[in-house]
């Protein structure tokens, strides 16, 4: 597994097969200045998710304190936490094209 301290802004991708807090990395979906989003598998439920690994701990803390909406137009949040690679959010994987 690559070495990347928590909170690092490194752009090093986690390799497919790496496991973070019960989520197995499958591939990179996108990258921004504050986070990298991976397609991952929740091992306990064999469920595909979008796993966002954030570089900014303060931003991650603010996001986790938000009241996440339950609405057909909002992506479901399955979990959040911290890892050696930074804070993470696990969300419903929405198939389709990117917004680019």
N, C-alpha and C positions, 0 to 999 in steps of 0.2 A: 504494500500500500504506500502511496506517496506520502512524504512527510510534509504536512502543512499545519502550522500551529493554528489553534482556534483564534478566530478573529482576523486571520491573515487576509490580505486582499490579493493573494496570489491567484493567478489564472490557471494554475495547474488543475487539470481535470482528474477526477477520481476514475480509476479504471473500472470497466465492467466486471462485476463479481464482487467488488468491495462491499462490505456490509457495515451500515451505520445504524445503530439503534434499532435493529430488526428490519431494516429496509435494504434490499440488495440493489445496487446500481446496475442498470441495464445499458443506458447510453445518455449522452448529453442532448438535451432538447434546446437549450438556449443559454446565453450568457450575457450579463449586463454588468454595469459598474458596481452594483451592490450585491449581486447574487449569481449563482449558476443553478439552472434548473435541469434536473435529470429525470428520465423515465426510470422508475424503480419498482421493485416488487415488495409488497408488505409480506414478509415470510409467514407470519402467523395466519394470514387469510388467503395467501396466494393471489393478492389483488394488486393490479398495476396502478401506480400513482404518479403524480408529478411531485418530486422531492426538491424543494428549494433550499439550497445551502447558502446562507447569508454571510456576508463579510462583516457587516456592521452590527455589533451586539446591541447597541442602543436602539437602532431601527427595529431589530428583531424583537426586543422587549416591548416596544410600542405596538408592534403588530400583534403580539400575543395578548396584549391587554384589551384589544378591540373586541367588541361584541360581534362575533362572526354571524352573518345573517343566514337564516334558513329560507331560501327562496329559489325557485326554479331557474332564475337568471343569474344566480351567484354560484361560484364554484364551492363545493363542500370542503371543509377543512377536516382532515382525519386525525391530525395530531401535530404536536410541536415539541421541541426540546433542544437540548444542547448536545454537541458531540465534539470530538477532538478536532473536527474540521470546521466547526462553527455552529451557530444556531441553525435549526432546520424547521421547515414547515412541510407537512405532507398533505397534499390536496388531491381532489379528484382529477384524474387524467382526462382531459377533454380532447377527443380525436379531431383532426381537421388540419387546416392550413395555419401557418404562423400569421401573426399580425404584421409582419414586415412588409 
